[in-house]
Amino acid sequence: MKQMIERLFQNQDLSDLELVDLINNLDDDSMDYLFKKADERRQKVYGKDVYMRGLIEFTNFCKNDCSYCGIRRSNKLADRYRLSIDEILECCKVGYELGYRTFVLQGGEDSQYTDEDIVNMIKRIKEKYTDIAITLSIGEKPYASYQKYYDAGADRYLLRHETSARGLYEKLHPKMSYDERIQCLYDLKKIGYQIGAGFMVGLPGQTSQDLVSDLRFLKELQPQMVGIGPFIPHKDTPLANEIGGDLRMTTILLAIIRLMLPGVLLPATTALGSISPQGREKGLKAGANVVMPNLSPTTVRDKYLLYDGKICTGDEAAHCRGCIEKRINSSGFQVNMSRGDHVDFLK
């Protein structure tokens, strides 16, 4: 198994059968070796730096009905909210004063915000803070809309593909098209964004081959960012009684992604921290190098619940910043508050 990991380290790829073997048959000793090689690869590209992004969850309205998501359209128990552009700018002000130089504007697919609204939002932020990067994570849009946001100053776009298994995707995403999802990612890449894809680990019905399919898709797409995390059930969804994904498998996949895509920006997600007290630290030690503390107002933070048990919903922005920095430092890494662009986009 260690020889297989070494080949992955050297060649940045393995066959599909070898990847299945790696996912299914790692003992603890081999897993530690995998994490060691992932950490070695990450340090060669980015050193010990962990990049901090300020996350602003500005709407929990969504037109989609994804069966795993707590803000799905059919969840009548969700406490809905929208932030105004002025409220979003206030979040940016707080974040900028705390040192953040990347803001991640995330929300459900909310048609209340027109293209004009999103463009205005981007321009106002960029006019006020000229040295920051803006990441959007607002779902599927027409090519022309993506182009408008990019022209207005958006730098990055996160759009997790969730699963590359077509049948599983369509089962989890009623009335949505797998092909359209994938096309959006290629549209974003063509326009010039630093793009982020990603998937959930431990989805009901997901197989090892499905996970390998996800890895193969990422290898072909070559995104600058990859966001993966464990599936965590939400009590007000059709998947409420399903078993969630686990920390071990998620960290194994983080490490494999680091070795397949050495320069990728790879978050240790809030979901990891939500299933284990040391989840984000274990993610960092497996090759992750990004964390995204929350800058959303505490008055709405506990309303943006994609899954149950989300951590840090009551913390002020300054507390999130300080707490996570201590965790990063105690894990042997160091905080980097710069824009934190992908190595291929550094000027």
C-alpha positions in Angstrom: 0.0 0.0 0.0 2.9 2.4 0.8 4.4 1.7 -2.6 1.0 2.7 -4.2 1.0 5.9 -2.2 4.5 6.6 -3.3 3.5 6.2 -6.9 0.7 8.6 -6.4 3.1 11.0 -4.8 5.5 10.8 -7.7 3.0 10.5 -10.7 0.0 12.5 -9.3 -2.3 9.7 -10.5 -3.2 6.0 -10.2 -5.5 3.7 -12.1 -9.1 3.6 -11.1 -8.7 0.1 -9.6 -5.7 1.3 -7.5 -7.7 4.3 -6.2 -10.5 2.0 -5.2 -8.0 -0.2 -3.4 -6.5 2.9 -1.7 -9.9 4.1 -0.5 -11.1 0.7 0.8 -8.1 -1.0 2.2 -5.9 1.5 4.1 -4.7 0.4 7.5 -3.8 3.0 10.1 -0.1 2.8 9.3 -0.6 3.3 5.6 -3.1 6.1 6.3 -0.6 7.9 8.3 1.9 7.5 5.5 -0.7 8.9 3.0 -1.2 12.0 5.3 2.6 12.4 5.6 3.1 12.5 1.8 0.1 14.8 1.3 1.6 17.2 3.9 5.0 17.0 2.2 3.4 17.9 -1.1 1.4 20.8 0.3 4.4 22.2 2.0 6.5 22.1 -1.1 3.9 24.3 -2.9 2.5 26.5 -0.1 4.7 25.9 2.9 3.0 25.8 6.3 0.6 28.6 5.3 -3.2 28.2 5.9 -5.2 30.8 4.0 -8.2 32.4 5.8 -11.3 33.4 3.9 -14.1 35.4 5.3 -17.4 33.7 4.6 -20.6 35.8 4.2 -23.8 33.7 3.9 -26.1 36.4 2.6 -29.3 34.5 1.8 -30.8 31.2 2.7 -33.6 31.4 0.1 -33.2 28.8 -2.6 -35.2 27.8 -5.6 -33.8 24.2 -5.6 -35.0 21.2 -3.7 -31.9 19.2 -3.1 -32.9 16.3 -0.8 -29.9 16.7 1.6 -30.0 20.5 2.1 -31.6 22.3 5.1 -32.4 25.4 3.0 -34.1 23.4 0.2 -37.2 25.1 -1.2 -39.6 22.6 0.4 -38.4 23.1 3.9 -41.2 25.2 5.4 -39.4 25.2 8.8 -36.4 27.1 7.6 -36.2 30.7 9.0 -35.5 32.7 5.8 -33.5 35.8 5.5 -31.7 38.1 3.0 -28.9 40.5 3.7 -29.0 43.9 2.0 -25.9 45.1 0.1 -25.3 47.6 2.9 -25.4 44.7 5.4 -23.0 42.7 3.3 -20.6 45.7 3.1 -20.7 45.9 6.9 -19.6 42.3 7.1 -16.8 43.1 4.7 -15.8 46.1 6.9 -15.6 43.9 10.0 -13.7 41.3 8.1 -11.2 43.7 6.5 -10.4 45.2 9.9 -9.7 41.7 11.2 -7.3 41.2 8.3 -9.2 39.2 5.8 -8.3 39.8 2.1 -10.7 37.3 0.6 -14.5 37.4 1.0 -16.6 34.4 0.0 -20.2 35.5 -0.8 -22.4 32.5 -0.5 -26.1 31.9 -0.7 -28.9 29.7 -2.0 -30.0 30.2 -5.6 -32.1 33.2 -4.8 -33.7 35.0 -7.8 -34.5 38.0 -5.6 -30.9 39.1 -6.2 -30.7 40.1 -9.9 -27.6 40.2 -12.0 -27.6 44.0 -11.5 -27.7 43.4 -7.7 -24.8 41.0 -7.7 -22.7 43.3 -10.0 -23.5 46.3 -7.8 -22.4 44.3 -4.8 -19.1 43.2 -6.3 -18.3 46.7 -7.6 -19.1 48.4 -4.2 -16.9 45.9 -2.4 -14.0 46.2 -4.9 -14.2 50.0 -4.9 -13.9 50.2 -1.2 -11.3 47.4 -0.8 -8.9 47.4 -3.7 -6.6 44.7 -2.4 -9.1 41.9 -1.8 -10.4 38.9 -3.8 -14.1 38.1 -4.1 -15.3 34.5 -4.3 -18.9 33.9 -5.3 -20.8 30.7 -4.4 -24.4 31.3 -5.7 -25.1 28.3 -7.9 -25.9 27.8 -11.5 -26.3 30.8 -13.7 -26.3 31.5 -17.5 -22.9 32.1 -19.1 -23.7 35.8 -19.6 -24.4 36.2 -15.9 -21.1 34.6 -15.0 -19.4 37.0 -17.5 -21.0 40.0 -15.9 -19.8 39.1 -12.4 -16.3 38.5 -13.7 -16.2 41.8 -15.5 -17.4 43.5 -12.4 -14.5 42.1 -10.4 -15.3 38.7 -9.1 -12.2 36.6 -8.9 -13.3 33.1 -8.0 -16.4 30.9 -8.1 -17.2 27.9 -6.0 -19.7 25.4 -7.5 -19.5 22.0 -6.0 -20.5 19.3 -8.4 -21.6 17.3 -5.3 -21.2 13.9 -7.0 -20.1 12.9 -10.5 -22.3 9.8 -10.4 -25.1 10.9 -12.8 -27.8 8.7 -11.3 -27.0 9.7 -7.7 -26.8 13.3 -8.7 -30.3 13.3 -10.3 -31.8 11.3 -7.4 -30.5 14.0 -4.9 -31.3 17.0 -7.1 -34.9 16.9 -8.3 -35.5 18.7 -11.6 -31.9 19.7 -11.9 -29.5 18.6 -14.7 -26.2 16.9 -14.1 -25.0 18.1 -17.5 -25.9 21.7 -16.8 -24.0 21.5 -13.5 -20.9 20.3 -15.2 -21.3 22.8 -18.1 -21.4 25.7 -15.6 -18.0 24.6 -14.2 -16.5 24.6 -17.7 -18.1 28.0 -18.5 -16.6 29.5 -15.4 -13.2 28.2 -16.3 -13.5 29.5 -19.8 -14.3 33.0 -18.6 -11.2 33.1 -16.4 -12.3 32.5 -12.9 -10.3 30.6 -10.4 -12.9 27.8 -10.0 -13.8 25.5 -7.2 -15.6 22.1 -7.5 -16.1 19.4 -4.9 -18.3 16.6 -3.5 -19.8 15.1 -0.4 -18.4 12.0 1.2 -20.8 9.4 2.6 -23.9 10.2 0.6 -26.6 7.5 0.8 -26.0 5.1 -2.0 -22.5 6.4 -2.8 -20.0 3.7 -3.7 -16.2 3.6 -3.7 -16.3 3.7 -7.5 -18.4 6.9 -7.3 -15.7 8.5 -5.2 -13.1 7.5 -7.7 -15.3 9.0 -10.4 -15.2 12.2 -8.4 -11.5 12.1 -8.2 -11.2 11.4 -12.0 -13.5 14.3 -12.7 -11.4 16.7 -10.6 -8.2 15.5 -12.4 -9.8 16.3 -15.7 -11.3 19.6 -14.7 -8.1 20.9 -12.9 -10.0 23.3 -10.6 -8.0 25.8 -8.6 -10.1 24.9 -5.5 -11.7 21.7 -4.2 -14.2 21.7 -1.4 -15.2 18.3 0.0 -16.9 17.4 3.3 -18.9 14.7 4.9 -22.6 14.3 4.2 -24.4 15.4 7.4 -28.1 14.8 7.6 -30.5 17.6 8.3 -33.6 16.8 10.4 -36.0 18.6 8.0 -35.0 16.9 4.8 -35.9 13.5 3.2 -32.5 12.2 4.2 -33.0 13.0 7.9 -32.6 9.4 9.1 -29.6 8.5 6.9 -26.1 7.8 8.3 -23.7 10.6 7.6 -20.1 10.6 6.2 -17.2 10.0 8.5 -14.0 11.9 9.3 -11.6 9.0 8.3 -12.8 8.7 4.8 -13.1 12.5 4.3 -9.5 13.0 5.4 -8.3 10.1 3.2 -9.9 11.8 0.2 -8.4 15.2 1.1 -5.0 13.6 1.1 -5.5 11.9 -2.3 -6.8 15.1 -3.8 -3.7 16.9 -2.5 -1.5 14.3 -4.2 -3.5 14.3 -7.5 -3.7 18.2 -7.6 -0.6 19.4 -5.8 -1.3 23.2 -6.2 -5.0 23.0 -5.3 -6.5 25.3 -2.6 -8.2 22.8 -0.3 -10.4 23.8 2.6 -10.7 22.1 6.0 -14.4 22.7 6.1 -16.8 23.7 8.8 -18.5 20.3 8.2 -15.4 18.5 9.3 -15.3 20.5 12.5 -19.0 19.8 13.0 -18.6 16.0 13.0 -15.4 16.0 15.2 -13.9 18.4 17.7 -10.6 18.1 16.0 -12.0 17.7 12.5 -10.5 20.8 10.9 -7.1 20.2 12.4 -7.1 16.6 11.1 -8.1 18.0 7.7 -5.1 20.4 7.7 -2.8 17.5 8.6 -4.2 15.5 5.7 -3.2 18.2 3.2 -5.9 21.0 3.4 -4.6 24.6 3.5 -7.7 26.8 3.7 -10.2 27.7 6.4 -13.3 29.9 6.1 -14.4 31.5 9.3 -17.9 33.1 9.3 -18.3 36.8 9.0 -22.1 36.7 8.7 -24.1 38.6 11.4 -24.8 36.4 14.4 -28.4 37.4 14.0 -28.7 35.2 10.9 -25.8 32.8 11.2 -27.9 30.0 12.8 -30.4 30.3 10.0 -28.0 29.2 7.3 -28.1 25.5 8.2 -27.4 23.2 5.3 -27.0 20.3 7.8 -27.6 19.7 11.6 -24.9 20.4 14.2 -23.1 23.2 12.5 -20.5 24.8 14.7 -19.7 28.5 15.5 -23.2 29.7 14.7 -23.2 32.0 17.8 -19.7 33.3 17.6 -18.8 36.9 16.8 -16.4 37.3 13.8 -13.5 38.3 16.0 -13.9 35.2 18.1 -14.0 33.0 15.0 -10.9 34.6 13.7 -9.0 34.2 17.0 -10.2 30.7 17.8 -9.3 29.3 14.4 -5.9 30.9 14.4 -5.1 29.2 17.7 -6.2 25.9 16.3 -4.1 26.4 13.1 -1.0 27.4 15.2 -1.4 24.5 17.6 -1.5 22.1 14.6 1.9 23.2 13.5 0.8 25.6 10.7 0.7 29.4 10.3 -2.1 31.8 9.3 -1.8 33.6 6.0 -4.3 36.5 5.7 -3.4 37.4 2.1 -5.7 36.9 -1.0 -4.2 33.4 -1.2 -4.5 32.9 -4.9 -3.8 29.6 -6.6 -0.1 29.3 -7.6 -1.0 29.5 -11.3 -2.7 32.9 -10.7 0.1 34.5 -8.6 1.3 37.7 -10.2 
